[in-house]
Amino acid sequence: MLLRGDVNRIYDERRREKQEKRERFFIRPRRREKNAKWFSVGMGIDLPFCLIILVLLIIGTILMFSASYAYAYYTQQEDSYYYLKRQILFILVGVAAMVLMSFFNYNKLHKAAPFVLGAAYFFLLLVLILPSGEGGVKRWIPLGIFNLQPSEIAKFAVILFFSHWASKYYKLMQLPKYSILPGVAIFGSMAVLLLFEPHYSGIVIIGVLTVIMLYIGGMKTKYLIVGAVVLAGIVLLLAVTGGLSYAMSRMDGWGQALTAERGTELWDSTWQTRNSLYAIGSGGVWGLGLGQSRQKFLYLPEPQNDFIFAIVVEELGLIGATIILLIFALLVWRGITLSLRAKDRFGKLLGIGLTSQIGVQVVLNILVITDWLPNTGISLPFFSYGGSSLIMLLAQMGIVLSISRTANIERQ
């Protein structure tokens, strides 16, 4: 006569036998498993996210060259490939950094967050004591082949620090002491340093990123309203006292690019925005064709930088521009999806923050080139020419890929 314990033991043994048979039937050969491990979802980096980045890099490089070759020919000793050669070098360094960071254990950044924030403050202070650049601004630290822009480090530092802070104090983030106070302290101090450069677009982006990180970290919605009112009061006070003279000069002609009269001061101050709108309008639905832009021939100043998307619309039209924006949207969606399935809160917040930076800059860039926002100099990720911004962005995407290695996305 079998006892209940014996019956359970026999049942467990049979169940283990069936499980072993299933595993022997479905298991892959060892060599195939090793080969697949690099790109397998849940074990290696996320292949879709990686491919989207590479697609944007390829498209962005082609269009950056198309937008820059005429300007480079006239300004860089008849070298039409000047910006292309340097951008390719930046891409190689950035992709290497992305691959390296994809292998790096992102949790090691948890304790390093205060030190990265300290490094950001150091570079923001260092750039202020260096000689002024073109136009009297102090935004870049010369490093030979390219210039380091401290605001790019500051963006990453803000995202990293608040990911660390909110994951450490997530049960207390609804209290002003753990949300409003550190947010105001860090953003306020960085804003002051950026104000002296001056770099108002950096202030705007870091401010938006601070709000995003605090909100997804657990801050109450009502504090956003209070913060918005206080910030509006500070901006109004600075505007009245003359503390925003540089910013106010950038706002001259905002929304009046197409109504300014020729020969007036307003006509000169809106030259770049007006030619951006001309480029967008002449592109129509289908565009003039790749390489066929007219505004890049010294009408639109430095078309390879902040206003590159205007040339993209002129050459590829509404259809091509929409496809590119959809690819950006796909990148942001995939990055946030991966981050939400990270194994820890720190990974979730860090991945969402880094991916959100891409979305924020794309939206602000589009608003600037269409004259919905004043011309504040916001680059388009993966498209605009630049070393420090591109390398930093690719390194940050490497961190998202590192998060994807442990993300629980097999059940999608």
N, C-alpha and C positions, 0 to 999 in steps of 0.2 A: 504493500500500500504506500503510495507516494504522499509525502507531506506537502503542505502548501509551499514551503521553502524550496523543496526539490523541484516542484512544478515551475516556480519562478526562475530557478537557476537554469533549468532546461530551456525555458523560453528565452532567457537572456543569451544563452549560448547559440541557439538557432538564429536569433536576431543578429548576433555578431557575425555568424557565418554568412548570412545573406548580405550583410553590409560589406564584408570582405570580397565577396564575389562581384558585387556591383563596382567596387573600387578597382578590382583587377580588370573588369570589363571596360571601364571608362578611362582608366589612367592612360596618359600619353607616354610615349617613349622618352627617356631621360634627355636625349639630345634635343628633341623638339621642345621640351619644356624649358631647357636653358635658352634656346633661341627665341622663344616667345616671351620670355620673362621680361625683357627690356620694355616692350610696348604693351604687355598684357594688362588689362584694366584691373586695378586693385593690387598689382604686384610691381609693375613698372610705371613709367610716366604715362599720363593720359594722352594717347595718340591724337584724338580729335582736337584737343586744345593746342597741342604742339603744331599740328598741321595748319590750324587757323592762323597762328602767329607767323609761320613761314609764308603763308599765302599773303598776308598783309605786308610782310617785309619785301617780298618779290614785287608786288604791285606798287608799294610805296617807293621802292628804289627806281623802278622804271619811270614812274610819274615824276619823281624828284629830278631825275636827269632830264626828262622832257621839259620840265618847268625851268631848269637852271642853265641849260647849255648856252642859250643866247646871252644871258646876264653874265655867265662866266667868261664868255668869249670877249666881252667888252670891258670887263673889270679885272680879269686875271691873266693878262698878257696873252690873249687869244688862245687860251687853253679851255676849250669847251667842256673838257672832261674833269675840270678841277674839282668841282663839288662831288661828282660821281665817284672819283677815285678815293676821296677822303671818306665819303659815306660808306663805301664798301669796306674800308678799313675799320670804321666804327662798327659796322655790322659784324665783321669777323670777331672783333673783341667782345662785342655784346653777346653774340651767340655762344662764344666760349664761356663767358660769364654765366649765361643761362644754363648751359649744360652742367657747369660746375655746381651752381646753386641747386640744380635739380637733384644732385646726389647728396647735397648737404642736408643734415637733419635740422629741419626748421625749428624744432623745439630748443635747439641751442641758442636761438635768438631770443628766447624768453628772458633769460637773465641778462642778455647783452643789451636789451632795449634802453636802459638808462644811459649806457655808455655811447650808444649810437646817437641818442638825443644830445648828449654832451658834445659829441663830434660835430653834429649839425650846428650847434651854437658857436663852436670854435670857428668853423668855416664862415658862418654868417658874420662873425666879428672880424675875422681875418680879411675878408674882402673889403671891409670898410676902411682899412688902413692902407690898402694898396692904391696905386695911382688910378685915377678915373679912366674909364674907357671912352668909346665914341659917344658923343652927346652928353658927356659929363656924368654918366651913370657908373655905378660900381656893382656890377652883377657877376663878373667872371674872374676866376683866378687862373692866370696863364700857366699852362703845363706843357708848353712846346707845341705838339701837333694839334692839340685841342685845348679849349678853355673849360675849366670846371665851374659849373654854376651851383653855388651852395644851396640855392632854393630847391634843386632836385634832390639833394640829400635831405633837406628839411622835410620835404613831402613824405619820403620814405620813413624818416625818423618819427614823424607824427603818427603815421599809420601803425608802425611797430610799437611805439610806446603805449598808445591807447589800447592796442590789442593785448599787450602785457598787463596794463593796468585793469582793464575791464574783466579779463579772465581771472585776475587775482582777487578782485573785489566785486565780482559779479553780483553777490548777494546784497551789496551796499550801494550799488550804482544808482538806485532811486533817491539816495540822499544827496543834497547839493554839495556836501563836503567831499564826496567821492566822484562827482560828475561835473557840476558847474565850476567848482573851484579849480581843479586841475586843468579843465578845458580853457578857462579864462586866463589862467597863469601862463600856460604854454603858448596858446595862440596869441595872447596879448604881447608877450615878450618877443615872439618871432615877428609879429606884425610891426613892432617898433623897429627892429633891426632891418626888416625889409623896407620900411618906410624911408630909412636913411639911404638906401641904395640909389634911387627908389625903384621898387619892383611891385607894382600894385596887382598885377595878374597873379604873382606868387602869393600875395596876401589873400586874394579871393579864393584860389585853389586850396590853400592850406586851411582857410576858414571853413570851406565846404567839407573838406575831408575831416576836420575836427568834429563838425556837427554829425557827419555820417557815423564816425567811429563811436562817439558818445551815445548816439541814438541806438545803434545796433548793439551797443554794449549794455544797454539797460536804462538809460536816462529817461525820465518822464517827459512826455510830449509838452506839458505845460512849461517846462523849463526852456524849451526851444522858443516859445513865444516871448517869454521874459528876456531871453538872450537877444532875440531879434530887435526888441524895443530898445534895449540898452545899446546895442551896436549901432542902431540908427541914430540914437542920440549922440554917440561919440563921433560918428561920421559928420553929422550936422555941425557939431561944435568945431571940429577940425576945419570944415569947409568955411565956416564963418570967420575963424581966426587966421585963415590963410595957411593952415598946416597941410592942405591938400592941393597946393598950387600946381604941382606937376600933374596930379590926377585931373584937376579941373581943366588944364590945358589939353589933356587928351580927350576930354569930353566936349571940347569946342567943335561944333559942327556935327555932333552925334545926331543921326537921323536926318541930316540936311545935305548929305553928299550929292543928291540928285537935284537939289533946288538951289545950290550955291551959284552965284553969278560969276562968270569968268572975269579974272583980273582982280578979284577981291581977296582979302586975307582968308576968308572962309573957303574960297575955292582952293587955295594952296593947302590949307590944313586938312581938307577932306580928299586930297588927291588919291591916296592909297585906297581908301574905302570906295571912292567913286569908280576907280578902275577895277576894283574887285567886283562891284556890281555889274559893270559893263561886261566883264568876263563871264559872270554867271548868266547874264541875260543873253549873250550871244551864243552860248552853248546850246540853248533850246532843249529839245527832248533827247535828241540823239548825239549832240555834240558836233564839233568841227572835225573830229578825228584825232587820233593820237599824234602828238607832235605839231598839230596845226594851230595851236593857240596864237592869237595876235597880241594879246595884252602882255605876254611875257617878254616881248621885244622892247624892254625899257619903259613900258607904260606903267606896269605894276612893280613898284620897288621891291627888290629882293624876293622874287616870286617863289624861291625855294624854301622859304621859311614859314612864317605864320599864315600867309595867305595862299599857300600852295593849293588848298582845296578849291579856291576860285578857278585856278588853272585846270584842275581836275574836272570841274563842272563844264568849263568851256570846251575841253577836248573830248570828254566822254558823255556830256549831256546829263540830263536828269536821270535817265535810265542807269548809266554807269555810276553816277554819284550815289544813287539809291542802293545799288548792289554793294558798293563799298561800305556804306553805312550799315547795311544789313550784316555784312561780315563783322564789322565792329560790334554790332549788337549780339551776334552769335558768340563772339569772344567773351563779352561781358556775361552773357547768360551761362555759357559753359563754365567760366571761372567761378561764378557764384554757386552754380550747381555742385561743382567739385568741393568748394569750400564748405558748403552746408553739410556735406557728408564726411567732413574731417573727423578724426577720432577724438579730438579734444576741442575745447572752447577757444583756446588760443589760435589753433589752426583755422577754425571757422572765421574768427574775426580778422585775422591777418590776411587770409585769402580774399575775403569779401572786400576789405579795404584796398588791397593792391589792385584788384580787378575794377573796383569802383573808380579808382583814379583814372583809368583809361576812359571810362564812360564820361566822367566829369569833364576831362580835357577835350574830348571830341565834341560834346554838346556846347561847351563854351567857345571853342574854336569856330564852330558853325555859326553861332550867334554873332560873333565878332565880324566874320567876313560878310555876313548878310546885313550888317549895321543894326542888328537888334541889341547889341552891346557896344560900348565905346571900344575903340581900338587900344587894347591893353597888352597885346603881344603874347598870345597863348598858342603854343605849338600844337600841331596835329600829330599824335603818337604814330610812330613807324613811317611817317611820310615827310615831316619837316626835317630839313637838314640840321644836324647838330650832333656833337659827340657825347657830351655828358648826359643829356636827356635820353638819347637812344640807348646808351650802354646801361644806364640806371634802369630804364624800363625793361630791357631784356633780362637783366639780373633779377628784377622783381618778378617777372614772369617765370623765371627759373625757380623762385621760391614757391609760386603757385604749383608748378609741376612737382616740386618736392612734396607739397601737401597732397597732391593727387596720388602719390605712391601709396599712401596709407588710407586714402579716402574709401569709405564704404559705399561704392557705387555699383556693386555687382547686382543689386536688386532693382536697378532702374528698369 
